[in-house]
Amino acid sequence: MEVKYFKDYKYNYLILKCEETESEGGYQQKMLASNKIDRILKCSVRNINGAAYYYYDISSKITLENLYQGKKMSYLQVKDFLEQMDFIYGNLTKYFMEESGLLIQPEYIYYDIGLKQYYGLYYPRAARDEMESNACKNLYEPLMDFLLNHIDTDNQKLVESIYQIYELSEEQFFSLSNAVSFFEDMEEGDYRAEKTIGKATIEDEYLFLQDCKEADKEEFVEEIFEEIQDSRKGKEKKGNHEKNGFFYGIFAILSLCGLVGEGWIYWEYQLTQQEMTMIICCAVVTFLCFVFSLVQSILSGKRNRKQEKEDEFLQREIEDEFRDMHPVSLDGVIDRDMDLAIAGNCRKQGTNKRTDASDYEDNYEKNFGETVFIDLKYRTEEYKLYALDKKNKKHIELTKFPFTIGKMAGCVDCAIADDSISRLHARFEKQEDKILLTDMNSTNGTYKNGLRMEPSETVEIEPGDEIRFGKLNYCYR
């Protein structure tokens, strides 16, 4: 396919050419142009010189290929991607669209970072070409190759799963819903079937935690802690001691108020013998209730403190189990001890913390560090972008390649807090001795020496070139 990119005011378009007009395109083309299908790139069809041109709106979106350029996909990211792509296929089925028209090559799958949603590119000509072709081929092969090359290889479970899904994709009636079902069955079978106290061990839970984020891990540890706590104490609800203590405290206060009221009646009024006997009996009962409530309130407080100590001890036991299964590296221990030594030296000296820490580290390296031979022939080259604006004094050092620039911290290598910068604005790559700059479909554009680059265009930059991202100017040296 002949792919072109076009910039129109604040919109970016990907253009595909089809050698037929809109009237000849049929149902597929008309449904695509109506833009009723959710999570399919919005498209407008223009007829020029007997040919149809599809203009796909790709503003504020980046391709799957660029999203994971130089990065690895985790278990949750792969699962989320497959689920969203299956959802897109489901939307096509609702409108009786041919599934083969959805381009599933990584360079045609787009992602909106702000919405965290994937979008598909539907090309009706691809569906008709597939129907006219009698060749049997694996349509999912490019996508599966991409996943195999970009998954986190340290996660053995994920690697085995993708290989099995790759084999399933070679079958005739495979769909992405089969891949999603495979993940669900694997999780339910491997991690949840034996998840009961007494059968599932902490080691089994830890295997599941390896595929989760750190926040999910902490939540799961808390869940294990609560289940063990319930099994040891007959599923007693958490916080009973606090509630009992509060109730007995209120009851004791009410009993004391009753005693005061009865004493006031006894001294202020002239009572008959029978009334005095009743007042005294009520006072005795109220006093006993006060003593009982006060004692129970004190005991509830003690039980609560005892419960907190037991919970803290149990929490440490669980954390120790995980720590034993995930040993700390020697380098980590050395770095930690080094930090503690620096901090201790700073507190001892009682002077400027930064200066003392650096001096202590320099002395440590001088006395105990190994001598490193420096060969100037193989010294590391430096690549920097120097800010040219008066208000912008932050230089950008290209420390690695590929190197991405944008304003969405956590998703780029250099986050720039400026309204004219897109979430993922541009990317630098190194090929042999050349430095390449690619515009990542940015809203306000990337400029080289005053000339605006096309969306997704890649150019070579040289020392002395002026680079502009949005309204920020830099000089590459």
C-alpha positions in Angstrom: 0.0 0.0 0.0 1.1 3.5 -0.7 1.0 5.4 2.6 1.3 9.2 2.9 0.9 11.6 5.8 -0.7 15.0 5.7 -1.0 17.9 8.2 -4.1 20.1 8.1 -4.1 22.8 10.8 -4.2 20.8 14.1 -5.1 17.5 12.6 -2.8 14.8 11.3 -3.9 12.3 8.6 -2.7 9.0 7.2 -3.7 8.7 3.6 -4.2 5.4 1.7 -5.0 5.3 -2.0 -7.6 2.9 -3.6 -8.0 2.6 -7.3 -11.8 2.8 -7.2 -14.3 5.6 -6.4 -16.7 5.9 -3.5 -19.6 4.7 -5.6 -17.8 1.5 -6.4 -16.6 0.8 -2.9 -19.8 -0.7 -1.7 -21.1 -1.3 1.8 -17.7 -1.5 3.5 -16.6 1.9 2.3 -19.9 3.6 3.2 -19.9 2.2 6.7 -16.3 3.3 7.2 -17.0 6.8 6.0 -20.0 7.1 8.4 -17.6 6.8 11.4 -20.2 4.9 13.5 -17.9 2.1 14.5 -16.3 2.6 17.9 -12.5 2.3 18.2 -12.0 2.5 14.5 -10.0 5.5 13.2 -12.2 8.2 11.9 -12.0 8.3 8.1 -13.2 10.5 5.3 -13.2 9.4 1.6 -12.2 11.8 -1.2 -12.5 11.0 -4.9 -9.7 12.4 -7.0 -9.1 11.6 -10.7 -11.1 8.3 -10.5 -9.4 7.0 -7.4 -10.6 7.0 -3.8 -8.3 8.4 -1.1 -8.9 7.4 2.6 -8.0 10.1 5.1 -7.6 8.5 8.6 -7.5 11.0 11.5 -4.4 10.0 13.6 -4.1 13.2 15.7 -2.7 12.6 19.2 -2.2 8.9 18.5 1.0 6.8 18.0 1.5 3.5 16.4 2.0 0.3 18.4 5.4 0.0 16.8 6.5 3.4 18.1 4.8 2.9 21.5 7.1 0.0 22.3 10.2 1.1 20.4 13.1 0.0 22.7 10.7 -1.2 25.4 9.2 -4.5 26.6 5.6 -5.4 27.1 4.6 -6.8 30.5 2.1 -9.5 31.1 -0.7 -7.0 31.9 0.1 -4.9 28.9 -0.1 -7.9 26.5 -3.3 -9.0 28.0 -4.8 -5.5 27.8 -3.7 -5.1 24.2 -5.3 -8.5 23.2 -8.5 -7.7 25.0 -8.9 -4.3 23.3 -8.1 -5.7 19.9 -10.8 -8.4 20.5 -13.2 -5.6 21.4 -12.5 -3.9 18.1 -13.1 -7.1 16.2 -16.4 -7.4 18.1 -17.5 -3.9 17.0 -16.8 -4.8 13.3 -19.0 -7.9 13.6 -21.9 -5.8 14.9 -21.9 -3.9 11.6 -21.3 -6.9 9.4 -17.8 -5.7 8.4 -15.2 -8.1 7.1 -12.6 -8.8 9.8 -9.9 -9.1 7.2 -10.2 -5.4 6.4 -8.7 -4.5 9.8 -5.0 -4.0 9.4 -3.3 -5.6 12.3 0.3 -4.8 11.4 2.0 -2.9 14.3 2.5 0.2 12.1 -1.3 0.4 11.5 -2.5 -0.1 15.1 -2.7 3.2 16.9 -2.8 4.1 20.6 -4.2 7.1 22.5 -2.0 7.7 25.5 -4.4 10.0 27.2 -7.4 7.6 26.9 -5.2 4.5 27.1 -7.1 3.0 24.2 -6.1 1.2 21.0 -7.6 2.1 17.6 -7.8 0.0 14.5 -7.3 1.1 10.9 -9.9 -0.4 8.6 -9.1 -0.6 4.8 -12.0 -2.0 2.7 -9.7 -2.9 -0.1 -7.8 -5.2 2.1 -11.0 -7.1 2.9 -11.8 -7.5 -0.8 -8.3 -8.6 -1.7 -8.5 -11.3 0.9 -11.9 -12.5 -0.4 -10.5 -12.6 -4.0 -7.3 -14.4 -2.9 -7.4 -18.1 -2.5 -4.0 -18.3 -0.8 -4.0 -19.6 2.7 -1.9 -17.5 5.0 -1.6 -16.5 8.7 -3.1 -13.0 8.9 -1.9 -12.7 12.5 1.8 -13.5 11.7 3.1 -9.9 11.7 1.4 -9.1 15.0 2.6 -12.4 16.6 6.2 -11.7 15.4 6.0 -8.2 17.0 4.7 -9.6 20.3 7.5 -12.3 20.4 10.1 -9.6 19.8 8.8 -7.1 22.4 7.5 -9.1 25.4 9.4 -9.3 28.7 11.6 -12.3 28.2 12.3 -12.5 32.0 8.7 -13.6 32.5 8.9 -17.2 31.5 5.1 -17.7 31.9 4.4 -14.9 29.4 6.9 -16.2 26.9 5.4 -19.7 27.0 1.9 -18.2 26.6 2.8 -16.1 23.5 4.4 -19.1 21.9 1.3 -21.2 22.4 -0.9 -18.4 21.1 1.4 -18.1 18.1 0.8 -21.8 17.3 -3.0 -21.3 17.8 -2.9 -18.4 15.3 -1.8 -20.8 12.5 -5.1 -22.6 12.8 -7.8 -21.8 10.2 -10.5 -20.5 12.5 -8.3 -18.6 15.0 -9.4 -15.2 16.4 -8.1 -12.9 19.1 -11.0 -13.9 21.3 -9.2 -17.3 21.5 -6.1 -15.6 22.7 -8.0 -13.7 25.4 -9.7 -16.9 26.5 -6.4 -18.6 26.7 -5.1 -16.0 29.1 -8.2 -16.2 31.2 -8.1 -20.0 31.4 -4.4 -19.9 32.2 -5.0 -17.5 35.1 -7.9 -19.4 36.5 -6.3 -22.8 36.1 -2.8 -22.0 37.3 -3.4 -19.3 39.9 -6.9 -19.4 41.2 -8.0 -23.1 41.3 -6.0 -23.9 44.5 -6.3 -20.5 46.1 -7.5 -21.6 49.6 -5.7 -21.4 52.9 -4.1 -24.8 53.7 -3.8 -25.8 50.0 -2.3 -22.7 48.2 1.1 -21.9 49.6 2.7 -18.4 49.6 5.1 -19.7 46.9 2.1 -20.3 44.6 0.8 -16.8 45.3 4.2 -15.4 44.6 4.3 -16.9 41.1 1.1 -14.9 40.3 2.6 -11.7 41.8 5.5 -11.8 39.4 3.1 -10.9 36.6 1.5 -8.0 38.5 2.5 -4.4 39.1 4.0 -3.5 42.5 0.7 -1.9 43.6 -1.2 -5.1 42.7 1.4 -7.1 44.7 0.8 -5.0 47.9 -2.9 -5.4 47.5 -2.5 -9.2 47.0 -0.3 -9.5 50.1 -2.9 -7.7 52.1 -5.5 -10.1 50.8 -3.4 -13.1 51.9 -3.0 -11.5 55.3 -6.7 -11.1 55.8 -7.5 -14.6 54.7 -4.9 -16.1 57.1 -6.2 -13.8 59.9 -9.8 -15.0 59.3 -8.8 -18.7 59.3 -6.9 -18.4 62.6 -9.7 -16.5 64.4 -12.9 -18.1 63.1 -13.4 -15.3 60.6 -13.8 -12.7 63.3 -14.5 -9.3 61.7 -11.7 -6.8 61.8 -12.4 -4.0 64.1 -14.7 -5.9 66.6 -12.5 -4.9 69.6 -12.6 -1.3 68.7 -16.4 -1.4 68.4 -16.8 -3.2 71.7 -14.5 -0.8 73.5 -16.5 2.2 72.1 -19.8 0.6 73.1 -18.7 -0.2 76.7 -17.2 3.3 77.0 -20.5 4.9 76.1 -22.4 2.6 78.4 -20.1 3.5 81.3 -20.7 7.2 80.7 -24.4 6.7 80.7 -24.2 4.6 83.9 -22.2 7.4 85.6 -24.8 9.9 84.5 -27.5 7.7 86.0 -25.7 7.5 89.3 -25.4 11.3 89.4 -29.1 11.7 88.7 -30.2 9.2 91.3 -27.9 10.9 93.9 -29.4 14.2 93.1 -33.0 12.9 93.5 -32.0 11.3 96.8 -30.6 14.6 98.3 -33.1 17.1 96.8 -36.4 15.4 97.5 -38.1 14.0 100.6 -38.9 10.4 99.8 -41.0 7.8 101.5 -39.4 4.6 102.8 -40.5 2.7 99.8 -39.2 5.3 97.3 -35.8 5.4 99.1 -35.5 1.7 98.9 -36.2 1.8 95.1 -33.7 4.6 94.6 -31.0 2.7 96.5 -31.6 -0.5 94.5 -31.5 1.4 91.2 -28.3 3.1 92.3 -26.7 -0.3 93.2 -27.7 -1.8 89.8 -26.4 1.4 88.0 -23.1 1.2 89.9 -22.6 -2.4 88.9 -23.4 -1.6 85.3 -20.8 1.3 85.5 -18.1 -1.0 87.0 -18.9 -3.8 84.4 -18.7 -1.3 81.4 -15.5 0.3 82.7 -13.8 -3.1 83.1 -15.0 -4.3 79.7 -13.8 -1.1 78.0 -10.3 -1.5 79.6 -10.2 -5.2 78.6 -11.3 -4.4 75.0 -8.4 -1.9 74.8 -5.9 -4.5 75.9 -7.3 -7.1 73.4 -7.1 -4.5 70.7 -3.5 -3.8 71.4 -2.8 -7.5 71.6 -4.5 -8.0 68.2 -2.5 -5.2 66.6 0.7 -6.8 67.8 -0.4 -10.2 66.4 -1.3 -8.6 63.1 2.0 -6.8 62.9 3.9 -10.1 63.6 1.8 -11.9 61.0 2.5 -9.2 58.4 6.2 -9.4 59.0 6.0 -13.2 58.6 4.4 -12.8 55.2 6.8 -10.1 54.1 9.8 -12.3 55.2 8.4 -15.2 53.1 8.4 -13.0 50.0 11.8 -11.5 50.8 13.3 -15.1 51.1 11.9 -16.0 47.7 13.2 -12.8 46.1 16.7 -12.4 47.5 18.5 -9.1 47.5 21.5 -8.8 45.2 24.9 -8.2 46.6 25.1 -4.9 44.6 21.9 -3.7 46.2 23.2 -4.4 49.7 26.5 -2.6 48.9 24.6 0.4 47.5 22.3 0.5 50.6 25.2 0.3 53.0 27.0 3.0 51.1 23.9 5.3 51.4 23.7 4.6 55.1 27.3 5.4 55.6 27.1 8.6 53.7 24.0 9.7 55.6 25.6 8.8 58.9 28.7 10.8 58.1 26.6 13.8 57.2 24.7 13.6 60.5 28.0 13.3 62.4 29.6 16.3 60.7 26.4 18.4 61.1 27.4 20.5 58.0 26.1 20.8 54.5 24.6 17.5 53.6 25.2 17.5 49.9 28.8 18.5 50.2 29.6 16.0 52.9 27.9 13.2 51.0 29.9 13.9 47.8 33.1 14.2 49.8 32.5 11.0 51.6 31.7 9.2 48.4 34.9 10.6 46.7 37.0 9.5 49.7 35.4 6.0 49.6 36.1 5.6 45.9 39.7 6.9 46.3 40.5 4.5 49.1 38.5 1.4 48.2 37.4 1.7 44.6 39.1 -0.1 41.8 41.2 1.8 39.3 39.6 1.9 35.8 41.8 2.3 32.7 40.4 5.0 30.4 41.2 4.6 26.7 40.4 7.9 25.0 40.1 6.1 21.7 36.9 4.5 22.9 35.5 7.4 25.0 31.7 7.9 25.0 30.4 10.5 22.7 28.0 13.1 24.0 24.8 14.2 22.3 23.0 17.2 23.6 20.3 19.7 22.7 21.0 23.2 24.0 18.1 25.4 24.8 18.0 28.7 22.8 15.0 30.4 24.4 15.5 32.9 27.2 12.8 31.4 29.5 13.9 27.8 28.7 17.3 27.0 30.3 16.9 23.2 30.4 19.3 21.4 28.1 18.5 17.9 26.9 21.2 15.2 27.0 20.6 12.2 24.8 21.8 9.5 27.2 20.6 6.5 25.3 18.9 5.5 22.0 16.1 5.3 21.2 15.4 8.5 23.2 11.8 9.9 23.4 10.7 13.5 24.2 7.2 14.5 25.4 5.3 15.9 28.3 3.8 12.7 29.7 6.2 11.6 32.5 6.7 7.9 32.8 6.1 7.3 29.1 9.1 9.3 27.7 12.8 9.5 28.5 12.7 13.3 28.8 9.5 15.0 30.1 9.0 18.7 29.2 6.3 20.5 31.0 5.1 22.8 28.2 1.6 23.1 26.7 2.9 23.1 23.1 4.6 19.7 23.6 2.6 16.6 22.8 2.4 13.6 25.3 4.8 11.7 23.0 6.3 14.3 20.7 9.5 13.1 19.0 12.1 10.2 19.1 15.9 10.1 18.5 17.5 7.0 17.1 21.1 6.1 16.3 22.0 4.1 13.2 25.7 3.5 12.9 27.2 7.0 13.0 23.9 8.8 12.1 21.4 10.4 14.5 17.8 10.2 13.3 14.9 12.4 14.4 11.3 11.2 14.0 8.2 13.2 14.6 5.7 11.1 16.7 2.6 12.5 15.1 2.8 15.6 17.3 0.1 18.3 17.4 2.3 21.4 17.1 4.9 19.7 15.0 8.7 19.1 15.0 10.9 21.5 13.0 14.4 21.0 11.6 16.1 24.3 10.6 12.7 26.0 10.4 11.1 23.4 8.1 8.2 21.5 9.6 8.5 17.7 9.4 5.6 15.6 8.2 3.8 13.4 10.8 5.9 10.2 11.4 8.7 11.6 9.1 12.3 10.6 9.9 15.2 12.9 9.1 19.0 12.9 9.8 20.3 15.6 12.0 23.8 17.0 12.2 25.7 19.2 14.7 24.6 22.8 14.4 21.0 22.0 13.3 18.3 24.0 15.0 15.5 21.7 16.3 12.1 23.0 17.5 9.5 21.1 19.4 6.3 23.1 19.5 7.5 26.5 20.6 10.7 25.4 22.2 14.0 25.9 20.3 17.1 23.8 20.7 20.5 23.5 18.9 21.9 20.1 18.4 25.7 19.9 19.1 
